[in-house]
Amino acid sequence: MAYSEKVIEHYTNPRNVGTLNKDSKSVGTGLVGAPECGDVMRLQIEVDENNMITDAKFKTFGCGSAIASSSLATEWLKGKSIDEALTIDNMDIVEELALPPVKIHCSVLAEDAIKSAINDYRVKNGMEPIEMPKSHH
Amino acid sequence: MELPIYLDNNATTPLDPRVLEAMLPYFTNKFGNAASRNHAFGWVAEEGVDYAREQVAKLIGCTEKEVIFTSGATEADNLGIKGVFEMYQDKGNHIITATTEHKAVLDTCKHLEKLGAKVTYLKVKEDGLIDLQELEAAMTEQTILVTIMYGNNEIGVIQPIKEISAIAHKFGALFMTDATQAVGKIPVDVNADGIDLMAFSAHKMYGPKGVGVLYVRRKNPRVKVTAQIDGGGHERGMRSGTLNVPGIVGLGKACELCRLEMDEEAKRLSTLRDKLENALTQLEESYVNGNTAHRLPHVANISFKYVEGEGLMMAMKDLAVSSGSACTSASLEPSYVLKSLGLSDDLAHSSIRYGLGRFTTEEEIDYAIENTKKAVNHLRDLSPLWEMFKEGVDLSKIEWAEH
């Protein structure tokens, strides 16, 4: 199976690789997946006092599509409010990266990582957590 | 040096140009049907097949009459196992095999279970070898066949074939081996090893795809298998179908080349393999999978902890290797062979198999070493697991989301 050009591009030049201080109140961290399944994503957001995402970082253990999905997610997150960020759907990632059906789970994981990072931020800052979608993989 | 570099010789091997040369006339002016007994075209084709049969027999130490040509090792495995089960059903219905066998053996056994066979799947030890005492304990009066592979396709370990065949014979059972990865790579002698049936194929030893052999012993004991393909009664009635003459000629030539060049080739390949392995295990948290004393000369299977195999292969785009990770398959299950060794799923997902071959050069191995190191380091920089490991976090204590 050949990878799409966009997957290869993100994989070769991943955006926003790195680590934010997970103990900071302005940082939300999502760690999803499991090593046994061959995918673990850690996605972090830095949020300002207006609930705007000013920075996003990721690290991913997984295949090229998983790495590309999380790289793309960090790009999309920056500049969005935490409410807007919730509207990012895994199928948007599938479309943008032209993921084949066997790789859809990578986009699902990225969506889970986004929601989980937002929840971490919300809970840290005294907001109700949003309901997490049921893991579909 | 040309890129990409082919290091997947356990999947298939390139055709040796000398093999191709031997085959070519049999596509054109020597095109006859080897079963045509009444004219020169048939005789010429038959001569080619007879000579190939001799070349095959010489490589594995049997007689020409014991060589049954098939379409490949999968068919040979099917014919051997199903053929014995059908032929010897008055004697018993029990078959013993191992969990690390090729799917051609495992799925055939599963099929026979539906038809009334009892199958024991022996577990392997963490080095990939079966436990001989467990084998002996599993033998019963009903056991008609023990089928254990010679060399493993993923990790290259070589089973103690002589000891296994001795146990099978002690209990009056036949011994069969899928020797697809071993024949042509290391000395395999059906008499010295006590083998009654043996499957292998041409394309793993620099011959063409679509042709293989089932060796069926004719003496001490005389083994019979029930044909699985009916028709013109070719191959002593065990495998009907017009013979693939060019393929068979190519297989014969491939066997001859392996017989003549095997010793030197095995030394050269194990030296290159060791170089690769020694260099790559210098990387932190990298492990060789399988027994390293009893194994084929041309395979290295290494797990690079905290990076995922498929992602890793993508970073090594100039290397054609394979991974025990199965992120592309619908099941997402990593290699069942590696799991049989007791490897945790994450280590199985982190494995890469390097399969060296006749045309692998030292320059290519040097390139593979550098390329792999770079890729592993790159992916570890991206890996949250590597970061946690470096921070001293115990990953087994984390509650991972169910997947």
HADDOCK unambig.tbl for C-alpha pairs under 7 A between the chains (distance, minus, plus):
assign (segid A and resid 17 and name CA) (segid B and resid 382 and name CA) 6.60 0.50 0.50
assign (segid A and resid 32 and name CA) (segid B and resid 401 and name CA) 6.34 0.50 0.50
assign (segid A and resid 33 and name CA) (segid B and resid 400 and name CA) 6.52 0.50 0.50
assign (segid A and resid 33 and name CA) (segid B and resid 401 and name CA) 5.82 0.50 0.50
assign (segid A and resid 33 and name CA) (segid B and resid 403 and name CA) 6.64 0.50 0.50
assign (segid A and resid 34 and name CA) (segid B and resid 400 and name CA) 5.22 0.50 0.50
assign (segid A and resid 34 and name CA) (segid B and resid 401 and name CA) 6.36 0.50 0.50
assign (segid A and resid 35 and name CA) (segid B and resid 346 and name CA) 5.12 0.50 0.50
assign (segid A and resid 36 and name CA) (segid B and resid 345 and name CA) 4.61 0.50 0.50
assign (segid A and resid 36 and name CA) (segid B and resid 346 and name CA) 4.64 0.50 0.50
assign (segid A and resid 37 and name CA) (segid B and resid 332 and name CA) 6.94 0.50 0.50
assign (segid A and resid 38 and name CA) (segid B and resid 308 and name CA) 6.24 0.50 0.50
assign (segid A and resid 38 and name CA) (segid B and resid 346 and name CA) 6.39 0.50 0.50
assign (segid A and resid 38 and name CA) (segid B and resid 349 and name CA) 5.84 0.50 0.50
assign (segid A and resid 42 and name CA) (segid B and resid 384 and name CA) 6.41 0.50 0.50
assign (segid A and resid 59 and name CA) (segid B and resid 382 and name CA) 4.93 0.50 0.50
assign (segid A and resid 59 and name CA) (segid B and resid 383 and name CA) 5.32 0.50 0.50
assign (segid A and resid 59 and name CA) (segid B and resid 384 and name CA) 5.10 0.50 0.50
assign (segid A and resid 60 and name CA) (segid B and resid 382 and name CA) 5.80 0.50 0.50
assign (segid A and resid 60 and name CA) (segid B and resid 383 and name CA) 5.02 0.50 0.50
assign (segid A and resid 60 and name CA) (segid B and resid 384 and name CA) 5.82 0.50 0.50
assign (segid A and resid 61 and name CA) (segid B and resid 307 and name CA) 5.96 0.50 0.50
assign (segid A and resid 61 and name CA) (segid B and resid 308 and name CA) 6.08 0.50 0.50
assign (segid A and resid 61 and name CA) (segid B and resid 383 and name CA) 4.79 0.50 0.50
assign (segid A and resid 61 and name CA) (segid B and resid 384 and name CA) 6.41 0.50 0.50
assign (segid A and resid 61 and name CA) (segid B and resid 385 and name CA) 6.88 0.50 0.50
assign (segid A and resid 62 and name CA) (segid B and resid 308 and name CA) 5.08 0.50 0.50
assign (segid A and resid 62 and name CA) (segid B and resid 311 and name CA) 5.85 0.50 0.50
assign (segid A and resid 63 and name CA) (segid B and resid 308 and name CA) 6.30 0.50 0.50
assign (segid A and resid 63 and name CA) (segid B and resid 310 and name CA) 5.10 0.50 0.50
assign (segid A and resid 63 and name CA) (segid B and resid 311 and name CA) 3.79 0.50 0.50
assign (segid A and resid 64 and name CA) (segid B and resid 311 and name CA) 4.80 0.50 0.50
assign (segid A and resid 64 and name CA) (segid B and resid 314 and name CA) 6.61 0.50 0.50
assign (segid A and resid 102 and name CA) (segid B and resid 328 and name CA) 5.93 0.50 0.50
assign (segid A and resid 102 and name CA) (segid B and resid 329 and name CA) 7.00 0.50 0.50
assign (segid A and resid 102 and name CA) (segid B and resid 330 and name CA) 6.31 0.50 0.50
assign (segid A and resid 135 and name CA) (segid B and resid 403 and name CA) 6.98 0.50 0.50
assign (segid A and resid 137 and name CA) (segid B and resid 403 and name CA) 5.68 0.50 0.50
